[in-house]
Amino acid sequence: MSSKIFIIEDDEKIRNELTSFLKKYNYNVSFSIDFENIIEEIFKENPDIVLLDINLPYYDGYYICREIRRKSNIPIIIVTSRNSELDELMSMNLGADDFVTKPYNTQILLARIESVLRRTYSNIIKSELSCRDLKYSMEKSTAYYNSNSVELTKNENRILNELIKNKGNIVSRDNIIKALWQTNEFVDENTLTVNVNRLRKKLESIGASDYLKTKRGQGYVLA
């Protein structure tokens, strides 16, 4: 699954060039120019990594870095024209994962991004599964479709995990119940139906329609 990069850069030319460059390497790129509410924008986008300038309207990059770190361990790469050792030291002390100065070599920046992502998500990436354009991470309890994502409950997470591991094949209701509750005893089948229907609606809400199908008298299939 392509990682999601959130760019915080007020120079439109630099922002657009960086966005186009990263998209060529199949990254899912987003940004916001609502700098007054940029902290809320970051968590709304839920990116895998943030590229953060220091000189910004309303709040500088140091403040933003500190506020991100108060709530999240999202990796942060400072990308700035401020190139003093003090700037780099301050960035690292506030929790940034790397520091890149402008003007930068795009290939070096790309390598830095890949290195930070690999270091941060190496174990999670191995467990990501997909079915056509639908991507899924059990560790994050999240399903992804194109640029959209939705968080799943514990039961929805287990159901999707069972279905996507067996994509294209019918999974019986009994097998899903065993995956959910480790036993097929004392389980109301209506509970399973409710959970499957909720999962289907969540997938449809991000655009993944007609993925989860009911096979009457047999079970369910993700295809």
Long-range contacts (C-beta under 8 A, 24 or more apart in sequence): 1-125, 1-128, 1-130, 1-135, 1-137, 1-144, 2-26, 2-27, 2-28, 3-27, 3-28, 3-48, 3-49, 3-117, 3-121, 4-28, 4-29, 4-30, 4-45, 4-46, 4-47, 4-48, 4-49, 4-147, 5-29, 5-30, 5-47, 5-48, 5-49, 5-50, 5-51, 5-113, 6-30, 6-31, 6-32, 6-42, 6-45, 6-47, 6-49, 6-50, 6-51, 7-31, 7-50, 7-51, 8-32, 8-35, 8-38, 8-42, 8-50, 8-51, 8-52, 8-53, 8-56, 8-61, 8-64, 9-51, 9-53, 9-79, 10-35, 10-53, 10-55, 10-56, 10-57, 11-53, 14-102, 18-51, 21-106, 21-110, 22-110, 22-113, 25-110, 27-113, 28-147, 30-147, 35-59, 38-64, 39-64, 39-67, 39-68, 42-68, 42-74, 43-71, 43-72, 46-149, 47-74, 48-74, 48-75, 48-117, 48-120, 48-121, 49-74, 49-75, 49-76, 49-77, 49-113, 49-116, 49-117, 49-120, 50-74, 50-75, 50-76, 50-77, 51-77, 51-79, 51-113, 52-76, 52-77, 52-78, 52-79, 52-96, 53-78, 53-79, 53-80, 54-78, 54-80, 54-82, 54-87, 54-91, 55-80, 55-81, 55-82, 61-91, 62-90, 62-91, 62-94, 65-91, 65-94, 65-95, 65-96, 66-94, 66-95, 68-95, 69-94, 69-95, 73-120, 75-116, 75-117, 75-120, 77-112, 77-113, 77-116, 79-104, 79-109, 129-161, 129-164, 129-165, 130-164, 131-164, 131-167, 131-211, 131-222, 131-223, 132-211, 133-208, 134-164, 134-203, 134-208, 134-211, 134-222, 136-160, 136-161, 136-164, 143-202, 143-203, 143-206, 143-208, 144-206, 145-203, 145-206, 145-207, 145-208, 146-206, 146-207, 148-206, 148-207, 149-206, 150-202, 150-203, 150-205, 150-206, 152-199, 152-202, 153-195, 153-198, 155-180, 155-195, 156-195, 156-198, 156-199, 156-202, 159-195, 159-196, 159-199, 160-199, 160-222, 163-212, 163-220, 163-221, 163-222, 164-222, 166-222, 167-222, 167-223, 168-221, 168-222, 168-223, 169-221, 170-215, 170-218, 170-219, 170-220, 170-221, 171-219, 171-220, 171-221, 172-218, 172-219, 173-219, 173-220, 175-219, 176-219, 176-220, 196-220
